[in-house]
Amino acid sequence: MARPKVGIITGSKSDLPIVEKAQEQLKELGIDSDITVASAHRTPKKVEKYAQEAEGKYVCIIAAAGMAAALPGCVAAQTTLPVIGIPIKSKSLEGMDALLAIVQMPPGVPVATVAIDGAKNAAILAAQIVGLKYPEVAAKLKDLKAKMASQ
């Protein structure tokens, strides 16, 4: 059976240090991923293409963005895959702007949202979704939770 894959998309290269933490956590759990940089505002056609090609390629998507943070919602509007949003901390509003933008989605376009800069939780939530279909990932999650409890 092929390894499961999670798509990671972020609005800016400056967000890479955050989303790379999600990618590292996914790797530890036996999940492949790739990172795409595409802005909902600067490269909307690239975002549209990414979302439309995601089904059949990924189990779910992690989308990270700061400030207006339209990216997770734009992706969620164009796919039936689960989308997990990571609000990125900004200098001016400390990430509250991104958090509110991501959680305030209209009915029918849900985006699961983690804490500001919460890449590790985004990866664990993605793994929980993946684990519904891939028992080996579910087993690794149980091990991770047991390890965290013992620490």
C-alpha atoms as a printed R data frame, in Angstrom:
    type eleno elety resid chain resno       x      y       z
1   ATOM     1    CA   MET     A     1   0.000  0.000   0.000
2   ATOM     2    CA   ALA     A     2   1.316  3.461  -0.889
3   ATOM     3    CA   ARG     A     3   2.225  5.776   1.956
4   ATOM     4    CA   PRO     A     4  -0.357  8.443   2.749
5   ATOM     5    CA   LYS     A     5   0.421 12.015   1.752
6   ATOM     6    CA   VAL     A     6  -0.623 15.368   3.202
7   ATOM     7    CA   GLY     A     7  -0.385 18.571   1.212
8   ATOM     8    CA   ILE     A     8   1.040 21.641   2.899
9   ATOM     9    CA   ILE     A     9   0.436 25.023   1.337
10  ATOM    10    CA   THR     A    10   1.561 28.363   2.680
11  ATOM    11    CA   GLY     A    11   1.079 31.898   1.499
12  ATOM    12    CA   SER     A    12   4.677 33.091   1.771
13  ATOM    13    CA   LYS     A    13   8.245 31.821   1.845
14  ATOM    14    CA   SER     A    14   8.590 33.607   5.190
15  ATOM    15    CA   ASP     A    15   6.159 31.003   6.630
16  ATOM    16    CA   LEU     A    16   8.448 28.077   5.751
17  ATOM    17    CA   PRO     A    17  10.075 27.800   9.204
18  ATOM    18    CA   ILE     A    18   6.609 27.216  10.695
19  ATOM    19    CA   VAL     A    19   5.265 24.739   8.129
20  ATOM    20    CA   GLU     A    20   8.527 22.796   8.066
21  ATOM    21    CA   LYS     A    21   7.762 21.873  11.708
22  ATOM    22    CA   ALA     A    22   4.505 20.302  10.512
23  ATOM    23    CA   GLN     A    23   6.369 18.457   7.791
24  ATOM    24    CA   GLU     A    24   8.885 17.087  10.321
25  ATOM    25    CA   GLN     A    25   6.085 15.831  12.585
26  ATOM    26    CA   LEU     A    26   4.307 14.174   9.668
27  ATOM    27    CA   LYS     A    27   7.525 12.436   8.653
28  ATOM    28    CA   GLU     A    28   7.960 11.072  12.189
29  ATOM    29    CA   LEU     A    29   4.473  9.577  11.884
30  ATOM    30    CA   GLY     A    30   5.214  7.915   8.537
31  ATOM    31    CA   ILE     A    31   3.303 10.403   6.401
32  ATOM    32    CA   ASP     A    32   4.722 11.907   3.225
33  ATOM    33    CA   SER     A    33   4.120 15.570   2.466
34  ATOM    34    CA   ASP     A    34   5.181 18.355   0.199
35  ATOM    35    CA   ILE     A    35   5.150 22.110   0.633
36  ATOM    36    CA   THR     A    36   3.788 24.548  -1.925
37  ATOM    37    CA   VAL     A    37   4.082 28.334  -1.631
38  ATOM    38    CA   ALA     A    38   1.083 30.089  -3.171
39  ATOM    39    CA   SER     A    39  -0.724 33.223  -2.065
40  ATOM    40    CA   ALA     A    40  -4.493 33.587  -2.169
41  ATOM    41    CA   HIS     A    41  -3.978 37.246  -3.026
42  ATOM    42    CA   ARG     A    42  -0.810 37.291  -5.154
43  ATOM    43    CA   THR     A    43  -1.138 33.979  -7.030
44  ATOM    44    CA   PRO     A    44  -4.837 33.017  -6.881
45  ATOM    45    CA   LYS     A    45  -4.722 30.901 -10.047
46  ATOM    46    CA   LYS     A    46  -1.901 28.805  -8.564
47  ATOM    47    CA   VAL     A    47  -4.012 28.269  -5.415
48  ATOM    48    CA   GLU     A    48  -7.013 27.310  -7.534
49  ATOM    49    CA   LYS     A    49  -4.967 24.760  -9.486
50  ATOM    50    CA   TYR     A    50  -3.464 23.348  -6.271
51  ATOM    51    CA   ALA     A    51  -6.895 22.855  -4.685
52  ATOM    52    CA   GLN     A    52  -8.402 21.311  -7.797
53  ATOM    53    CA   GLU     A    53  -5.528 18.821  -8.179
54  ATOM    54    CA   ALA     A    54  -5.396 17.890  -4.469
55  ATOM    55    CA   GLU     A    55  -8.069 15.194  -4.498
56  ATOM    56    CA   GLY     A    56  -6.545 11.830  -5.266
57  ATOM    57    CA   LYS     A    57  -3.105 13.172  -4.360
58  ATOM    58    CA   TYR     A    58  -3.554 13.992  -0.652
59  ATOM    59    CA   VAL     A    59  -5.615 12.686   2.261
60  ATOM    60    CA   CYS     A    60  -5.943 16.207   3.681
61  ATOM    61    CA   ILE     A    61  -4.327 19.633   3.426
62  ATOM    62    CA   ILE     A    62  -2.582 21.902   5.908
63  ATOM    63    CA   ALA     A    63  -2.854 25.546   4.848
64  ATOM    64    CA   ALA     A    64  -0.885 28.266   6.649
65  ATOM    65    CA   ALA     A    65  -1.275 31.992   6.260
66  ATOM    66    CA   GLY     A    66  -0.846 35.225   8.158
67  ATOM    67    CA   MET     A    67  -2.614 38.570   8.352
68  ATOM    68    CA   ALA     A    68  -5.794 38.375   6.221
69  ATOM    69    CA   ALA     A    69  -5.195 34.599   5.999
70  ATOM    70    CA   ALA     A    70  -7.528 33.908   3.078
71  ATOM    71    CA   LEU     A    71  -5.516 30.904   1.884
72  ATOM    72    CA   PRO     A    72  -7.057 28.122   4.028
73  ATOM    73    CA   GLY     A    73 -10.587 29.224   3.131
74  ATOM    74    CA   CYS     A    74  -9.771 29.613  -0.553
75  ATOM    75    CA   VAL     A    75  -8.399 26.065  -0.613
76  ATOM    76    CA   ALA     A    76 -11.339 24.675   1.387
77  ATOM    77    CA   ALA     A    77 -13.810 26.330  -0.981
78  ATOM    78    CA   GLN     A    78 -12.365 24.377  -3.909
79  ATOM    79    CA   THR     A    79 -11.924 20.867  -2.500
80  ATOM    80    CA   THR     A    80 -13.830 18.308  -0.473
81  ATOM    81    CA   LEU     A    81 -10.661 17.274   1.368
82  ATOM    82    CA   PRO     A    82 -10.326 18.289   5.024
83  ATOM    83    CA   VAL     A    83  -8.330 21.512   5.378
84  ATOM    84    CA   ILE     A    84  -6.434 22.408   8.541
85  ATOM    85    CA   GLY     A    85  -5.513 26.067   8.941
86  ATOM    86    CA   ILE     A    86  -2.450 27.364  10.735
87  ATOM    87    CA   PRO     A    87  -2.706 31.074  11.553
88  ATOM    88    CA   ILE     A    88   0.772 32.606  11.280
89  ATOM    89    CA   LYS     A    89   1.899 35.181  13.823
90  ATOM    90    CA   SER     A    90   2.303 38.667  12.394
91  ATOM    91    CA   LYS     A    91   4.137 41.653  13.826
92  ATOM    92    CA   SER     A    92   1.209 44.019  13.961
93  ATOM    93    CA   LEU     A    93  -1.560 41.895  15.511
94  ATOM    94    CA   GLU     A    94   0.408 38.914  16.847
95  ATOM    95    CA   GLY     A    95  -1.529 36.482  14.624
96  ATOM    96    CA   MET     A    96  -4.988 37.301  15.995
97  ATOM    97    CA   ASP     A    97  -5.924 38.687  12.580
98  ATOM    98    CA   ALA     A    98  -5.039 35.381  10.914
99  ATOM    99    CA   LEU     A    99  -6.713 33.309  13.635
100 ATOM   100    CA   LEU     A   100  -9.991 35.189  13.302
101 ATOM   101    CA   ALA     A   101  -9.864 35.120   9.503
102 ATOM   102    CA   ILE     A   102  -9.401 31.344   9.445
103 ATOM   103    CA   VAL     A   103 -12.003 30.396  12.066
104 ATOM   104    CA   GLN     A   104 -14.702 32.731  10.722
105 ATOM   105    CA   MET     A   105 -15.500 30.712   7.608
106 ATOM   106    CA   PRO     A   106 -19.001 30.810   6.099
107 ATOM   107    CA   PRO     A   107 -21.325 27.795   6.410
108 ATOM   108    CA   GLY     A   108 -20.331 25.004   4.040
109 ATOM   109    CA   VAL     A   109 -16.635 25.906   3.909
110 ATOM   110    CA   PRO     A   110 -15.132 24.547   7.136
111 ATOM   111    CA   VAL     A   111 -11.474 24.906   8.022
112 ATOM   112    CA   ALA     A   112 -10.222 23.100  11.119
113 ATOM   113    CA   THR     A   113  -7.973 25.595  12.877
114 ATOM   114    CA   VAL     A   114  -5.093 25.152  15.293
115 ATOM   115    CA   ALA     A   115  -3.279 27.670  17.486
116 ATOM   116    CA   ILE     A   116  -1.252 30.554  16.123
117 ATOM   117    CA   ASP     A   117   1.960 29.005  14.721
118 ATOM   118    CA   GLY     A   118   0.538 25.604  15.798
119 ATOM   119    CA   ALA     A   119   2.300 23.504  13.172
120 ATOM   120    CA   LYS     A   120   2.827 20.456  15.380
121 ATOM   121    CA   ASN     A   121  -0.876 20.254  16.259
122 ATOM   122    CA   ALA     A   122  -1.791 20.710  12.596
123 ATOM   123    CA   ALA     A   123   0.393 17.728  11.736
124 ATOM   124    CA   ILE     A   124  -1.047 15.615  14.552
125 ATOM   125    CA   LEU     A   125  -4.608 16.494  13.503
126 ATOM   126    CA   ALA     A   126  -3.731 15.598   9.908
127 ATOM   127    CA   ALA     A   127  -2.293 12.296  11.152
128 ATOM   128    CA   GLN     A   128  -5.505 11.587  13.067
129 ATOM   129    CA   ILE     A   129  -7.446 12.058   9.821
130 ATOM   130    CA   VAL     A   130  -4.952  9.880   7.930
131 ATOM   131    CA   GLY     A   131  -5.102  7.275  10.713
132 ATOM   132    CA   LEU     A   132  -8.780  6.635   9.984
133 ATOM   133    CA   LYS     A   133  -7.708  4.867   6.795
134 ATOM   134    CA   TYR     A   134  -4.125  3.850   7.598
135 ATOM   135    CA   PRO     A   135  -3.850  1.674  10.749
136 ATOM   136    CA   GLU     A   136  -0.065  2.000  10.832
137 ATOM   137    CA   VAL     A   137  -0.410  5.768  11.278
138 ATOM   138    CA   ALA     A   138  -3.021  5.281  14.013
139 ATOM   139    CA   ALA     A   139  -0.564  2.973  15.829
140 ATOM   140    CA   LYS     A   140   2.213  5.578  15.588
141 ATOM   141    CA   LEU     A   141  -0.164  8.198  16.990
142 ATOM   142    CA   LYS     A   142  -0.959  5.949  19.965
143 ATOM   143    CA   ASP     A   143   2.765  5.557  20.581
144 ATOM   144    CA   LEU     A   144   3.286  9.332  20.329
145 ATOM   145    CA   LYS     A   145   0.450 10.041  22.783
146 ATOM   146    CA   ALA     A   146   1.832  7.452  25.227
147 ATOM   147    CA   LYS     A   147   5.303  8.999  24.945
148 ATOM   148    CA   MET     A   148   3.897 12.485  25.573
149 ATOM   149    CA   ALA     A   149   1.966 11.204  28.613
150 ATOM   150    CA   SER     A   150   5.099  9.629  30.099
151 ATOM   151    CA   GLN     A   151   7.063 12.856  29.741
